[in-house]
Amino acid sequence: MQASIVVTTANAHRFDPAARSRATAFVVALLVLWPLLVWSQFHPALLFETRNLAAIAQFLGGFLPPDMSVEFLRHVMRSTIETVAIATAGMSLAFLIAVPLTVANTRALSIARIGPGPGWRMSRVLHVISRGLLVSLRGMPELVWALVFVRALGLGPAAGVLALAITYGGMLAKVYAEILESADTEAARVLLQAGSGRTLALVYGLLPVAASEIVSYTVYRWECALRASVVMGFVGAGGLGQLMDQSMKMMNGAEAATILVVFLLLVLVADAVSAALRRGLA
C-alpha cells in the first residue's frame, strides 16, 4: 500500500498541472498570429532563394573593406559629435518639458486628494488638459516630428533636437509620474495637509525616495536618444544617420560600413557610460 502511494505521488509530479492551460494559450496565440503574418506578407523563405541570396551577397560585398581614409573619418567624427549633441540637447529640453508635466500629472501631488477646497474644480480641469497634452506629445513618434521640423526648419540638427524634446518630454513625464506614484507618498501627503505647495511636497516628500530610479531612467532614455538621433538623420535631421543616408544613396558600401562600425562603437560607449552611472546611483 505504501509503495503504491509513492508511485502515485511520483506520477502526479511527473506532469505539469499548468501544461494544459499553457498549451491552449500557445495554440490561441498561433491562431491569432498566423493571419497577421499572412496579412503582413511575411515570407522569410524568399530570402533563401538563389537569386535573392546572390543579390544579398553582392550587396554585402560592397561593404568590404570599410573606407578608412583620413578625410572621410573626419566627416564621420564630426557627424558623431553632432549625433551626441543632438541626443544630449534633445534630452535636456525634454527634461525641462517633463518636469512641469510630471508635477501636474502626479496624483500623489494633487491637493484635491486631501479634500476639496477652493479651485479644486479648476485643478481637475487642468489635470485632464495636462493628461491630454501628455498623450499628444508621446503619441507621435520622434521620426514623424523630425519630418515636420525638417520641413519647417530645413535640413540640420535643430529638427532632431526639437523632435527628441517633444517626444521624450512626454515619455519622461509619464514615467516620472508613475515612478513618483509608486513610491512611498506618505511624506508628500503630510506636507500637503500641512499647507505645503506641490513643489515642496515633490522636493522633500517624493524625490528623496525616488531620485535614484528617476535618474537611472533618464540616463537610459539618453542612451535611447542616441539611437533615435541616428535614425532621424535619415530624414535630414543631421548626425550619423544623415551621413549614412548619403552613403547609401550613392551606393558607397565602404563608407556605410565605416559608419556602421562607428555607430556600434558609439552605442557600446553609451551603454558603458549608462551602466557606470547606474552603478554609481545604486
HUURUR-V485606 format. One record per pair of residues at least 12 apart in sequence whose ideal C-beta (glycine too) atoms are under 8 Angstrom apart, sorted by the first residue. I is the first residue (numbers start at 1). J is the second residue. If there is no record, write none. Layout:
I_J / I_J
This chain:
59_253 / 60_253 / 61_253 / 62_251 / 62_253 / 62_254 / 63_253 / 63_254 / 63_256 / 63_257 / 63_260 / 64_253 / 64_254 / 64_257 / 65_254 / 65_257 / 66_254 / 66_255 / 66_257 / 66_258 / 66_261 / 67_252 / 67_254 / 67_255 / 67_257 / 67_258 / 68_258 / 72_255 / 72_258 / 73_258 / 75_243 / 76_240 / 76_243 / 76_258 / 76_259 / 76_262 / 79_238 / 79_239 / 79_240 / 79_242 / 79_243 / 79_259 / 80_239 / 80_240 / 80_262 / 80_266 / 82_157 / 82_238 / 82_239 / 82_240 / 83_226 / 83_229 / 83_230 / 83_233 / 83_238 / 83_239 / 83_240 / 83_241 / 83_266 / 84_226 / 84_266 / 85_157 / 86_157 / 86_160 / 86_161 / 86_164 / 86_225 / 86_229 / 86_232 / 86_237 / 86_238 / 86_239 / 87_164 / 87_222 / 87_225 / 87_226 / 87_228 / 87_229 / 88_222 / 88_225 / 89_161 / 90_160 / 90_161 / 90_162 / 90_163 / 90_164 / 90_165 / 90_168 / 90_225 / 90_229 / 91_164 / 91_168 / 91_218 / 91_221 / 91_222 / 91_225 / 93_161 / 93_162 / 93_164 / 93_165 / 93_169 / 94_164 / 94_165 / 94_166 / 94_167 / 94_168 / 94_169 / 94_171 / 94_172 / 94_221 / 95_169 / 95_172 / 95_218 / 96_169 / 97_137 / 97_165 / 97_166 / 97_169 / 97_170 / 97_172 / 97_173 / 98_168 / 98_169 / 98_170 / 98_172 / 98_173 / 98_176 / 99_173 / 101_130 / 101_133 / 101_134 / 101_137 / 101_169 / 101_170 / 101_173 / 101_177 / 102_172 / 102_173 / 102_176 / 102_177 / 102_180 / 103_198 / 103_199 / 103_202 / 104_126 / 104_127 / 104_130 / 105_127 / 105_130 / 105_131 / 105_134 / 105_173 / 105_174 / 105_177 / 106_176 / 106_177 / 106_180 / 106_181 / 106_202 / 106_206 / 107_177 / 107_181 / 108_180 / 108_181 / 108_183 / 108_185 / 108_188 / 108_189 / 108_206 / 109_180 / 109_188 / 109_192 / 109_198 / 109_201 / 109_202 / 109_206 / 110_123 / 110_127 / 111_123 / 111_192 / 111_198 / 112_124 / 113_189 / 113_192 / 114_189 / 114_192 / 114_193 / 133_170 / 134_170 / 134_173 / 134_174 / 135_170 / 136_170 / 137_166 / 137_167 / 137_169 / 137_170 / 137_173 / 138_167 / 138_170 / 138_171 / 138_174 / 139_170 / 140_166 / 140_167 / 141_167 / 142_163 / 142_164 / 142_166 / 142_167 / 142_168 / 142_228 / 142_232 / 143_163 / 143_228 / 143_231 / 143_232 / 143_235 / 145_162 / 145_163 / 145_166 / 145_167 / 146_159 / 146_160 / 146_163 / 146_232 / 146_235 / 146_236 / 146_237 / 147_235 / 148_163 / 149_162 / 149_163 / 149_237 / 150_235 / 150_236 / 150_237 / 155_236 / 155_237 / 155_238 / 155_242 / 156_236 / 156_237 / 156_238 / 157_237 / 157_238 / 157_239 / 159_232 / 159_236 / 159_237 / 159_238 / 160_229 / 160_232 / 160_233 / 160_237 / 160_238 / 160_239 / 163_232 / 163_237 / 164_225 / 164_228 / 164_229 / 164_232 / 168_221 / 168_225 / 171_221 / 172_217 / 172_218 / 172_221 / 175_217 / 176_214 / 176_217 / 179_210 / 179_213 / 179_214 / 179_217 / 180_202 / 180_206 / 180_210 / 180_214 / 183_206 / 183_209 / 183_210 / 183_213 / 184_209 / 185_205 / 185_206 / 187_204 / 187_205 / 187_206 / 187_208 / 187_209 / 188_201 / 188_202 / 188_205 / 188_206 / 189_205 / 190_205 / 191_204 / 191_205 / 212_281 / 212_282 / 215_277 / 215_281 / 216_277 / 216_278 / 216_281 / 219_274 / 219_277 / 219_278 / 220_274 / 222_270 / 222_274 / 223_270 / 223_271 / 223_274 / 226_266 / 226_267 / 226_270 / 227_267 / 229_241 / 230_244 / 230_263 / 233_245 / 240_259 / 240_262 / 240_263 / 240_266 / 243_259 / 244_256 / 244_259 / 244_260 / 244_263 / 247_259
